[in-house]
Amino acid sequence: MPIEGVSYELDALRTEINKNYPTIGIIDSSYYGLDTFTLCEVNPYILITQEIYSDIHTNLITIPLEPEQTMPYGIIYSKNPTPAAQKFIAAAGRSIFS
């Protein structure tokens, strides 16, 4: 899992796992890169991640979960976005708040 403190929602999931499944060992990952997914392929690890990463590694399978927690998303972009990025940001803002 991502390190504690990165996400309130994942921290809540971590607390639930620790409370209800004390025999499960959680390994903290300070970042998610392709090497993180490869590490799960070559070791007996299970990675908790968003479904968006379901196709990131050909030798891994993603099983959707239905947890009580939800994960908010946001858009990260440069402080000096290109005109194309500005157009996308404006469009995303209109669709989100419409």
All heavy atoms as an XYZ file, in Angstrom:
773
protein
N       0.845     -1.184      0.000
C       0.000      0.000      0.000
C       0.882      1.235      0.000
O       2.036      1.175      0.423
C      -0.885      0.027      1.252
C      -1.938     -1.045      1.316
S      -3.004     -0.874      2.786
C      -3.993      0.529      2.288
N       0.328      2.368     -0.444
C       1.083      3.614     -0.281
C       1.358      3.859      1.198
O       0.620      3.374      2.064
C       0.140      4.682     -0.834
C      -0.775      3.949     -1.746
C      -0.927      2.577     -1.150
N       2.395      4.609      1.479
C       2.756      4.866      2.871
C       1.614      5.566      3.596
O       0.800      6.255      2.981
C       4.053      5.693      2.973
C       3.915      7.027      2.233
C       5.244      4.910      2.476
C       5.087      7.969      2.420
N       1.567      5.358      4.900
C       0.523      5.963      5.719
C       0.626      7.479      5.645
O       1.716      8.045      5.617
C       0.679      5.496      7.165
C      -0.522      5.773      8.023
C      -0.449      5.055      9.356
O       0.522      4.320      9.608
O      -1.387      5.238     10.142
N      -0.529      8.134      5.582
C      -0.567      9.587      5.534
C      -0.739     10.156      4.143
O      -0.970     11.348      3.990
N      -0.645      9.327      3.118
C      -0.802      9.800      1.740
C      -2.271     10.039      1.421
O      -2.631     10.969      0.721
C      -0.198      8.794      0.736
C      -0.563      9.136     -0.690
C       1.306      8.745      0.898
N      -3.126      9.185      1.959
C      -4.549      9.240      1.623
C      -5.385      8.829      2.830
O      -5.172      7.753      3.393
C      -4.832      8.301      0.449
O      -6.200      7.999      0.354
N      -6.329      9.669      3.193
C      -7.237      9.345      4.299
C      -7.974      8.039      4.010
O      -8.124      7.190      4.885
C      -8.233     10.489      4.514
C      -9.343     10.116      5.463
C      -9.131     10.149      6.841
C     -10.586      9.708      4.986
C     -10.141      9.782      7.718
C     -11.604      9.340      5.861
C     -11.371      9.384      7.228
O     -12.364      9.009      8.085
N      -8.431      7.878      2.772
C      -9.207      6.693      2.409
C      -8.370      5.420      2.513
O      -8.837      4.401      3.019
C      -9.781      6.853      0.994
C     -10.840      7.933      0.883
C     -10.266      9.350      0.828
O      -9.047      9.519      0.632
O     -11.044     10.296      1.019
N      -7.142      5.472      2.016
C      -6.279      4.294      2.115
C      -5.836      4.051      3.552
O      -5.662      2.907      3.957
C      -5.075      4.428      1.181
C      -5.413      4.284     -0.303
C      -4.182      4.554     -1.157
C      -5.981      2.919     -0.612
N      -5.700      5.113      4.334
C      -5.391      4.932      5.754
C      -6.548      4.225      6.461
O      -6.330      3.377      7.330
C      -5.098      6.271      6.426
C      -3.744      6.851      6.043
O      -2.950      6.136      5.385
O      -3.491      8.014      6.395
N      -7.798      4.563      6.083
C      -8.971      3.897      6.671
C      -8.979      2.418      6.290
O      -9.282      1.553      7.117
C     -10.251      4.586      6.221
N      -8.633      2.113      5.042
C      -8.562      0.726      4.599
C      -7.456     -0.009      5.359
O      -7.635     -1.141      5.803
C      -8.324      0.645      3.093
C      -8.231     -0.749      2.499
C      -9.501     -1.559      2.771
C      -7.962     -0.664      1.002
N      -6.324      0.636      5.532
C      -5.208      0.057      6.284
C      -5.658     -0.268      7.713
O      -5.381     -1.353      8.231
C      -4.038      1.033      6.321
C      -2.878      0.601      7.200
C      -1.890      1.744      7.384
N      -1.314      2.169      6.131
C      -0.227      1.635      5.579
N       0.413      0.663      6.191
N       0.230      2.091      4.437
N      -6.358      0.661      8.344
C      -6.852      0.450      9.710
C      -7.803     -0.738      9.760
O      -7.722     -1.579     10.663
C      -7.550      1.726     10.225
O      -6.594      2.788     10.245
C      -8.129      1.525     11.611
N      -8.685     -0.832      8.779
C      -9.632     -1.952      8.720
C      -8.898     -3.286      8.555
O      -9.217     -4.266      9.226
C     -10.611     -1.752      7.569
C     -11.657     -2.833      7.473
C     -12.649     -2.593      6.348
O     -12.860     -1.438      5.957
O     -13.215     -3.595      5.862
N      -7.905     -3.320      7.679
C      -7.131     -4.550      7.475
C      -6.399     -4.929      8.766
O      -6.437     -6.083      9.198
C      -6.129     -4.388      6.304
C      -6.884     -4.301      4.975
C      -5.121     -5.544      6.284
C      -6.020     -3.886      3.798
N      -5.738     -3.962      9.384
C      -4.997     -4.246     10.620
C      -5.920     -4.725     11.736
O      -5.552     -5.605     12.513
C      -4.218     -3.013     11.077
C      -2.988     -2.761     10.231
O      -2.405     -3.678      9.670
N      -2.603     -1.505     10.127
N      -7.104     -4.149     11.809
C      -8.051     -4.503     12.872
C      -8.687     -5.873     12.637
O      -8.755     -6.699     13.547
C      -9.142     -3.439     12.954
C     -10.214     -3.729     13.983
C     -11.275     -2.644     13.964
C     -12.421     -3.002     14.902
N     -13.527     -2.065     14.784
N      -9.157     -6.112     11.427
C      -9.933     -7.320     11.135
C      -9.109     -8.500     10.629
O      -9.583     -9.636     10.652
C     -11.047     -7.004     10.134
C     -12.028     -5.996     10.688
O     -12.366     -6.034     11.867
N     -12.475     -5.076      9.856
N      -7.907     -8.223     10.137
C      -7.074     -9.281      9.559
C      -5.640     -9.118     10.057
O      -4.728     -8.806      9.282
C      -7.136     -9.235      8.038
C      -8.545     -9.218      7.506
C      -9.180     -8.021      7.178
C      -9.258    -10.407      7.362
C     -10.484     -8.012      6.719
C     -10.567    -10.403      6.896
C     -11.170     -9.202      6.578
O     -12.470     -9.201      6.127
N      -5.403     -9.321     11.346
C      -4.082     -9.032     11.922
C      -2.952     -9.900     11.374
O      -1.785     -9.552     11.552
C      -4.290     -9.276     13.422
C      -5.488    -10.158     13.519
C      -6.346     -9.829     12.335
N      -3.264    -10.994     10.702
C      -2.193    -11.837     10.154
C      -1.693    -11.336      8.800
O      -0.705    -11.852      8.287
C      -2.672    -13.297     10.001
O      -3.801    -13.333      9.137
C      -3.026    -13.889     11.359
N      -2.368    -10.357      8.231
C      -1.919     -9.784      6.957
C      -0.830     -8.765      7.238
O      -1.002     -7.862      8.050
C      -3.091     -9.117      6.200
C      -4.096    -10.170      5.762
C      -2.569     -8.332      4.996
C      -5.326     -9.604      5.083
N       0.303     -8.915      6.571
C       1.407     -7.964      6.698
C       1.330     -6.949      5.573
O       1.247     -7.317      4.406
N       1.338     -5.686      5.919
C       1.288     -4.618      4.917
C       2.700     -4.119      4.661
O       3.443     -3.812      5.597
C       0.383     -3.464      5.383
C      -1.062     -3.954      5.514
C       0.478     -2.286      4.414
C      -2.011     -2.923      6.087
N       3.065     -4.042      3.388
C       4.362     -3.493      2.987
C       4.099     -2.113      2.409
O       3.303     -1.959      1.480
C       5.040     -4.393      1.940
C       5.304     -5.769      2.536
C       6.332     -3.746      1.443
C       5.779     -6.794      1.530
N       4.744     -1.104      2.975
C       4.551      0.261      2.504
C       5.361      0.519      1.243
O       6.501      0.078      1.118
C       4.987      1.265      3.572
C       4.083      1.237      4.790
O       2.880      0.980      4.633
O       4.584      1.480      5.901
N       4.757      1.237      0.314
C       5.432      1.639     -0.916
C       5.385      3.159     -0.996
O       4.303      3.745     -0.974
C       4.737      1.022     -2.135
O       5.355      1.449     -3.319
N       6.545      3.779     -1.072
C       6.579      5.242     -1.106
C       6.140      5.797     -2.464
O       5.839      6.975     -2.581
C       7.974      5.754     -0.742
O       8.928      5.248     -1.651
N       6.107      4.948     -3.475
C       5.614      5.367     -4.790
C       5.146      4.143     -5.554
O       5.467      3.012     -5.199
C       6.695      6.097     -5.584
C       7.812      5.182     -6.031
C       7.832      4.653     -7.325
C       8.826      4.821     -5.162
C       8.844      3.782     -7.717
C       9.841      3.958     -5.556
C       9.833      3.445     -6.832
O      10.827      2.593     -7.215
N       4.337      4.374     -6.579
C       3.912      3.298     -7.475
C       4.527      3.563     -8.836
O       4.204      4.530     -9.499
C       2.390      3.294     -7.651
C       1.601      2.565     -6.594
C       2.160      2.178     -5.398
C       0.274      2.259     -6.816
C       1.424      1.516     -4.446
C      -0.482      1.592     -5.859
C       0.109      1.224     -4.675
O      -0.628      0.576     -3.736
N       5.431      2.690     -9.233
C       5.994      2.728    -10.562
C       5.887      1.335    -11.150
O       5.431      0.396    -10.482
N       6.291      1.167    -12.378
C       6.223     -0.146    -13.012
C       6.996     -1.185    -12.203
O       6.585     -2.341    -12.102
C       6.732     -0.090    -14.449
C       6.529     -1.346    -15.285
C       5.069     -1.801    -15.271
C       7.021     -1.147    -16.690
N       8.097     -0.750    -11.570
C       8.869     -1.690    -10.762
C       8.077     -2.193     -9.551
O       8.280     -3.314     -9.088
C      10.203     -1.092    -10.334
C      10.061      0.222     -9.600
O       9.080      0.936     -9.842
O      10.941      0.553     -8.789
N       7.139     -1.400     -9.046
C       6.281     -1.836     -7.943
C       5.406     -3.001     -8.390
O       5.238     -3.993     -7.672
C       5.390     -0.678     -7.451
O       6.204      0.454     -7.162
C       4.598     -1.075     -6.217
N       4.864     -2.891     -9.595
C       4.010     -3.953    -10.127
C       4.839     -5.204    -10.440
O       4.395     -6.322    -10.197
C       3.266     -3.448    -11.370
C       2.267     -2.374    -11.041
C       2.632     -1.049    -11.013
C       0.955     -2.706    -10.740
C       1.713     -0.060    -10.694
C       0.028     -1.736    -10.420
C       0.413     -0.406    -10.394
N       6.057     -5.018    -10.947
C       6.938     -6.158    -11.214
C       7.310     -6.853     -9.914
O       7.374     -8.086     -9.858
C       8.195     -5.692    -11.971
O       7.789     -5.084    -13.202
C       9.123     -6.847    -12.262
N       7.529     -6.093     -8.866
C       7.830     -6.665     -7.555
C       6.695     -7.593     -7.100
O       6.939     -8.663     -6.550
C       8.035     -5.545     -6.536
C       8.507     -5.938     -5.145
C       9.922     -6.507     -5.196
C       8.471     -4.720     -4.231
N       5.459     -7.206     -7.385
C       4.306     -8.050     -7.028
C       4.234     -9.291     -7.910
O       3.717    -10.322     -7.484
C       3.015     -7.251     -7.142
S       2.880     -6.020     -5.844
N       4.740     -9.193     -9.117
C       4.735    -10.350    -10.010
C       5.721    -11.414     -9.531
O       5.422    -12.605     -9.548
C       5.092     -9.934    -11.434
C       5.173    -11.114    -12.372
C       5.890    -10.815    -13.669
O       6.523     -9.749    -13.787
O       5.812    -11.666    -14.565
N       6.900    -10.999     -9.111
C       7.954    -11.961     -8.771
C       7.948    -12.378     -7.297
O       8.723    -13.227     -6.903
C       9.350    -11.425     -9.177
C       9.422    -11.198    -10.666
C       9.706    -10.176     -8.406
N       7.097    -11.778     -6.497
C       6.955    -12.131     -5.082
C       5.494    -12.472     -4.807
O       4.615    -12.114     -5.581
C       7.385    -10.953     -4.196
C       8.867    -10.710     -4.260
O       9.634    -11.454     -3.692
N       9.271     -9.667     -4.984
N       5.227    -13.120     -3.702
C       3.831    -13.459     -3.391
C       3.104    -12.278     -2.751
O       2.552    -12.389     -1.655
C       3.976    -14.635     -2.419
C       5.249    -14.345     -1.702
C       6.145    -13.719     -2.739
N       3.115    -11.125     -3.427
C       2.501     -9.914     -2.891
C       1.181     -9.626     -3.597
O       0.997     -9.949     -4.772
C       3.406     -8.694     -3.081
C       4.747     -8.772     -2.403
C       5.797     -8.002     -2.859
C       4.968     -9.591     -1.304
C       7.045     -8.043     -2.241
C       6.204     -9.642     -0.686
C       7.234     -8.868     -1.159
O       8.454     -8.914     -0.550
N       0.303     -8.972     -2.881
C      -0.960     -8.480     -3.440
C      -0.904     -6.967     -3.332
O      -0.598     -6.417     -2.279
C      -2.160     -9.043     -2.660
C      -2.223    -10.555     -2.839
C      -3.455     -8.380     -3.117
C      -3.244    -11.229     -1.967
N      -1.212     -6.301     -4.411
C      -1.124     -4.845     -4.467
C      -2.522     -4.250     -4.413
O      -3.392     -4.638     -5.196
C      -0.419     -4.432     -5.761
C      -0.185     -2.948     -6.003
C       0.799     -2.391     -4.988
C       0.358     -2.742     -7.406
N      -2.743     -3.336     -3.487
C      -4.011     -2.615     -3.442
C      -3.819     -1.345     -4.251
O      -2.968     -0.514     -3.925
C      -4.422     -2.300     -2.000
C      -4.680     -3.606     -1.249
C      -5.653     -1.403     -1.977
C      -4.995     -3.434      0.209
N      -4.604     -1.203     -5.299
C      -4.434     -0.074     -6.204
C      -5.767      0.257     -6.867
O      -6.755     -0.454     -6.700
C      -3.350     -0.412     -7.258
O      -3.070      0.754     -8.020
C      -3.786     -1.523     -8.173
N      -5.787      1.308     -7.632
C      -6.996      1.695     -8.351
C      -7.126      0.869     -9.632
O      -6.141      0.432    -10.210
C      -6.969      3.185     -8.711
C      -7.065      4.104     -7.515
C      -5.715      4.370     -6.878
O      -4.670      4.207     -7.509
N      -5.717      4.763     -5.624
N      -8.377      0.683    -10.079
C      -8.636     -0.116    -11.283
C      -7.988      0.469    -12.529
O      -7.758     -0.251    -13.492
C     -10.145     -0.261    -11.505
C     -10.801     -1.202    -10.528
C     -12.255     -1.440    -10.847
O     -12.544     -1.893    -11.974
O     -13.090     -1.151     -9.979
N      -7.652      1.729    -12.494
C      -7.026      2.365    -13.647
C      -5.714      1.674    -14.031
O      -5.277      1.714    -15.167
C      -6.808      3.873    -13.401
C      -6.439      4.587    -14.692
C      -5.763      4.101    -12.334
C      -6.478      6.078    -14.609
N      -5.095      0.990    -13.059
C      -3.839      0.300    -13.315
C      -4.031     -1.152    -13.739
O      -3.067     -1.907    -13.810
C      -2.946      0.345    -12.073
C      -2.540      1.742    -11.682
C      -2.942      2.292    -10.476
C      -1.748      2.512    -12.517
C      -2.574      3.581    -10.119
C      -1.371      3.796    -12.166
C      -1.788      4.316    -10.968
O      -1.423      5.586    -10.614
N      -5.248     -1.561    -14.052
C      -5.524     -2.973    -14.335
C      -4.771     -3.514    -15.549
O      -4.513     -4.712    -15.622
C      -7.023     -3.198    -14.502
O      -7.506     -2.488    -15.624
N      -4.403     -2.671    -16.488
C      -3.704     -3.127    -17.692
C      -2.222     -2.769    -17.692
O      -1.556     -2.896    -18.714
C      -4.357     -2.523    -18.939
C      -5.776     -2.997    -19.137
O      -6.119     -4.094    -18.667
O      -6.568     -2.254    -19.756
N      -1.683     -2.352    -16.570
C      -0.307     -1.847    -16.547
C       0.736     -2.948    -16.680
O       1.835     -2.715    -17.138
C      -0.059     -0.994    -15.294
C       1.159     -0.103    -15.505
C       0.097     -1.849    -14.053
C       1.298      1.004    -14.518
N       0.388     -4.165    -16.291
C       1.365     -5.258    -16.325
C       0.676     -6.506    -16.872
O      -0.337     -6.939    -16.339
C       1.913     -5.516    -14.925
C       3.219     -6.234    -14.920
N       3.342     -7.546    -15.304
C       4.459     -5.813    -14.574
C       4.609     -7.911    -15.192
N       5.303     -6.876    -14.753
N       1.252     -7.096    -17.906
C       0.596     -8.223    -18.583
C       0.483     -9.483    -17.732
O      -0.368    -10.321    -17.995
C       1.342     -8.575    -19.885
O       2.712     -8.859    -19.568
C       1.277     -7.434    -20.878
N       1.319     -9.637    -16.718
C       1.287    -10.858    -15.905
C       0.549    -10.690    -14.581
O       0.657    -11.541    -13.704
C       2.709    -11.347    -15.628
C       3.376    -11.838    -16.898
O       2.722    -12.369    -17.773
N       4.663    -11.642    -16.998
N      -0.196     -9.600    -14.428
C      -0.967     -9.375    -13.215
C      -2.457     -9.316    -13.545
O      -2.836     -8.897    -14.631
C      -0.542     -8.073    -12.526
C       0.900     -8.011    -12.041
C       1.198     -6.634    -11.454
C       1.176     -9.088    -11.006
N      -3.265     -9.724    -12.597
C      -4.722     -9.700    -12.753
C      -5.286     -8.740    -11.721
O      -4.864     -8.730    -10.569
C      -5.313    -11.106    -12.529
C      -4.780    -12.055    -13.598
C      -6.826    -11.085    -12.512
C      -5.132    -13.504    -13.338
N      -6.266     -7.942    -12.130
C      -6.930     -7.019    -11.213
C      -8.323     -7.543    -10.910
O      -9.083     -7.866    -11.821
C      -7.044     -5.614    -11.836
O      -5.731     -5.119    -12.087
C      -7.788     -4.657    -10.910
N      -8.637     -7.640     -9.627
C      -9.975     -8.030     -9.190
C     -10.594     -6.803     -8.532
O     -10.094     -6.324     -7.511
C      -9.921     -9.198     -8.189
C      -9.267    -10.422     -8.838
C     -11.326     -9.531     -7.670
C      -8.993    -11.552     -7.860
N     -11.672     -6.265     -9.100
C     -12.304     -5.084     -8.494
C     -12.829     -5.402     -7.096
O     -13.348     -6.482     -6.846
C     -13.458     -4.763     -9.444
C     -13.128     -5.461    -10.720
C     -12.326     -6.672    -10.329
N     -12.660     -4.455     -6.192
C     -13.161     -4.576     -4.833
C     -14.367     -3.655     -4.664
O     -14.543     -2.711     -5.428
C     -12.080     -4.188     -3.823
C     -10.781     -4.976     -3.861
C      -9.778     -4.385     -2.878
C     -11.036     -6.438     -3.538
N     -15.148     -3.913     -3.677
C     -16.266     -3.039     -3.352
C     -16.117     -2.568     -1.907
O     -16.945     -2.879     -1.058
C     -17.587     -3.769     -3.570
C     -17.825     -4.113     -5.026
C     -19.160     -4.796     -5.270
O     -20.053     -4.694     -4.413
O     -19.299     -5.417     -6.324
N     -15.054     -1.800     -1.640
C     -14.827     -1.352     -0.268
C     -15.781     -0.221      0.104
O     -16.385      0.411     -0.762
C     -13.389     -0.848     -0.298
C     -13.229     -0.332     -1.684
C     -14.042     -1.278     -2.549
N     -15.893      0.021      1.393
C     -16.705      1.141      1.849
C     -16.013      2.465      1.562
O     -16.664      3.489      1.434
C     -16.970      1.011      3.349
C     -17.840     -0.178      3.706
C     -18.074     -0.287      5.200
O     -17.847      0.687      5.936
O     -18.501     -1.374      5.629
N     -14.701      2.451      1.468
C     -13.951      3.671      1.232
C     -14.074      4.084     -0.240
O     -14.221      3.254     -1.123
C     -12.468      3.481      1.564
C     -12.166      3.182      3.001
C     -12.382      1.718      3.360
O     -12.530      0.872      2.501
N     -12.396      1.422      4.641
N     -13.983      5.372     -0.475
C     -13.936      5.886     -1.846
C     -12.633      6.666     -2.000
O     -12.060      7.141     -1.020
C     -15.125      6.820     -2.152
O     -15.098      7.910     -1.225
C     -16.444      6.084     -2.053
N     -12.173      6.787     -3.223
C     -10.910      7.456     -3.495
C     -11.171      8.675     -4.383
O     -11.569      8.520     -5.540
C      -9.963      6.495     -4.223
C      -8.646      7.104     -4.622
S      -7.587      7.518     -3.241
C      -7.209      5.919     -2.608
N     -10.982      9.874     -3.849
C     -11.172     11.059     -4.691
C     -10.014     11.191     -5.688
O      -8.895     10.761     -5.410
C     -11.167     12.205     -3.689
C     -10.365     11.701     -2.544
C     -10.589     10.203     -2.490
N     -10.308     11.753     -6.821
C      -9.291     11.990     -7.840
C      -9.198     13.474     -8.130
O     -10.121     14.238     -7.854
C      -9.634     11.244     -9.138
C      -9.376      9.770     -9.055
C     -10.364      8.901     -8.617
C      -8.144      9.244     -9.390
C     -10.131      7.542     -8.527
C      -7.896      7.889     -9.299
C      -8.901      7.050     -8.874
O      -8.658      5.710     -8.784
N      -8.121     13.882     -8.691
C      -7.937     15.267     -9.085
C      -7.070     15.313    -10.324
O      -6.559     14.298    -10.790
N      -6.918     16.489    -10.861
C      -6.076     16.692    -12.037
C      -4.838     17.452    -11.584
O      -4.944     18.489    -10.933
C      -6.823     17.499    -13.123
C      -8.047     16.725    -13.591
C      -5.899     17.819    -14.286
C      -8.930     17.510    -14.524
N      -3.682     16.923    -11.927
C      -2.424     17.587    -11.614
C      -1.842     18.106    -12.923
O      -1.787     17.381    -13.917
C      -1.430     16.600    -10.957
C      -2.004     16.099     -9.642
C      -0.072     17.253    -10.753
C      -1.171     15.011     -9.002
N      -1.440     19.362    -12.914
C      -0.868     19.927    -14.141
C       0.142     21.008    -13.783
O       0.210     21.468    -12.649
C      -1.961     20.471    -15.066
C      -2.854     21.516    -14.442
C      -2.570     22.872    -14.569
C      -3.977     21.145    -13.735
C      -3.384     23.832    -14.006
C      -4.803     22.089    -13.159
C      -4.501     23.438    -13.300
O      -5.316     24.382    -12.733
N       0.917     21.394    -14.772
C       1.972     22.385    -14.608
C       1.391     23.727    -14.174
O       0.274     24.097    -14.541
C       2.713     22.547    -15.939
O       3.568     23.673    -15.900
N       2.181     24.489    -13.426
C       1.765     25.845    -13.056
C       1.660     26.738    -14.287
O       1.004     27.766    -14.260
C       2.752     26.451    -12.056
C       2.686     25.809    -10.699
C       3.650     26.490     -9.741
C       3.570     25.860     -8.367
N       4.483     26.512     -7.413
N       2.329     26.339    -15.355
C       2.288     27.068    -16.623
C       1.800     26.124    -17.720
O       2.578     25.686    -18.570
C       3.682     27.611    -16.967
C       4.215     28.536    -15.892
O       3.559     29.504    -15.529
N       5.381     28.225    -15.365
N       0.495     25.787    -17.717
C      -0.005     24.795    -18.673
C       0.017     25.319    -20.104
O      -0.091     26.521    -20.352
C      -1.440     24.547    -18.198
C      -1.826     25.790    -17.472
C      -0.565     26.306    -16.851
N       0.148     24.379    -21.024
C       0.083     24.722    -22.443
C      -1.346     25.130    -22.782
O      -2.286     24.836    -22.028
C       0.475     23.519    -23.312
O      -0.501     22.487    -23.106
C       1.878     23.006    -22.967
N      -1.560     25.774    -23.918
C      -2.931     26.112    -24.314
C      -3.833     24.872    -24.400
O      -5.000     24.919    -23.999
C      -2.752     26.782    -25.685
C      -1.384     27.398    -25.612
C      -0.574     26.403    -24.817
N      -3.300     23.760    -24.889
C      -4.094     22.530    -24.980
C      -4.485     22.042    -23.584
O      -5.624     21.628    -23.353
C      -3.324     21.451    -25.729
N      -3.537     22.095    -22.644
C      -3.836     21.682    -21.267
C      -4.863     22.624    -20.643
O      -5.777     22.175    -19.939
C      -2.558     21.654    -20.431
N      -4.746     23.920    -20.887
C      -5.717     24.879    -20.362
C      -7.122     24.568    -20.880
O      -8.098     24.629    -20.125
C      -5.325     26.304    -20.747
C      -4.106     26.815    -20.030
C      -3.665     28.178    -20.537
O      -4.125     28.673    -21.568
N      -2.755     28.801    -19.798
N      -7.213     24.217    -22.152
C      -8.510     23.884    -22.755
C      -9.092     22.634    -22.097
O     -10.277     22.585    -21.765
C      -8.327     23.661    -24.258
C      -9.612     23.470    -25.016
C      -9.336     23.390    -26.523
C     -10.621     23.172    -27.278
N     -10.395     23.085    -28.721
N      -8.256     21.621    -21.876
C      -8.715     20.393    -21.227
C      -9.179     20.673    -19.805
O     -10.230     20.206    -19.365
C      -7.605     19.341    -21.217
C      -7.982     18.104    -20.453
C      -8.759     17.120    -21.041
C      -7.586     17.944    -19.132
C      -9.131     15.988    -20.337
C      -7.947     16.805    -18.417
C      -8.720     15.837    -19.028
N      -8.410     21.459    -19.062
C      -8.738     21.779    -17.668
C     -10.081     22.506    -17.604
O     -10.926     22.218    -16.753
C      -7.602     22.605    -17.020
C      -6.342     21.736    -16.908
C      -8.018     23.145    -15.663
C      -5.069     22.544    -16.718
N     -10.275     23.455    -18.508
C     -11.537     24.198    -18.545
C     -12.706     23.253    -18.842
O     -13.761     23.325    -18.213
C     -11.461     25.305    -19.577
N     -12.510     22.349    -19.801
C     -13.567     21.395    -20.157
C     -13.865     20.450    -19.001
O     -15.027     20.157    -18.700
C     -13.177     20.605    -21.405
N     -12.825     19.990    -18.333
C     -13.025     19.084    -17.190
C     -13.769     19.806    -16.077
O     -14.667     19.232    -15.453
C     -11.675     18.565    -16.687
N     -13.429     21.041    -15.832
C     -14.112     21.818    -14.806
C     -15.576     22.027    -15.114
O     -16.429     21.942    -14.228
N     -15.905     22.250    -16.388
C     -17.317     22.420    -16.786
C     -18.097     21.119    -16.591
O     -19.207     21.135    -16.102
C     -17.420     22.884    -18.234
C     -17.074     24.340    -18.447
C     -17.464     24.816    -19.831
N     -16.846     24.052    -20.895
C     -15.633     24.296    -21.401
N     -14.913     25.289    -20.942
N     -15.151     23.556    -22.379
N     -17.484     19.970    -16.961
C     -18.214     18.696    -16.866
C     -18.353     18.247    -15.419
O     -19.335     17.624    -15.053
C     -17.532     17.618    -17.698
O     -16.270     17.301    -17.148
N     -17.383     18.568    -14.579
C     -17.427     18.167    -13.171
C     -18.489     18.959    -12.412
O     -19.203     18.425    -11.583
C     -16.043     18.347    -12.511
C     -15.072     17.333    -13.088
C     -16.130     18.188    -10.990
C     -13.630     17.565    -12.695
N     -18.583     20.231    -12.721
C     -19.467     21.098    -11.955
C     -20.801     21.347    -12.640
O     -21.591     22.142    -12.173
C     -18.762     22.417    -11.655
C     -17.504     22.234    -10.863
C     -16.263     22.448    -11.417
C     -17.579     21.799     -9.546
C     -15.114     22.256    -10.675
C     -16.424     21.605     -8.795
C     -15.191     21.827     -9.370
N     -21.063     20.667    -13.741
C     -22.336     20.860    -14.468
C     -23.435     20.032    -13.859
O     -23.276     19.030    -13.284
C     -22.169     20.469    -15.934
O     -21.229     21.312    -16.542
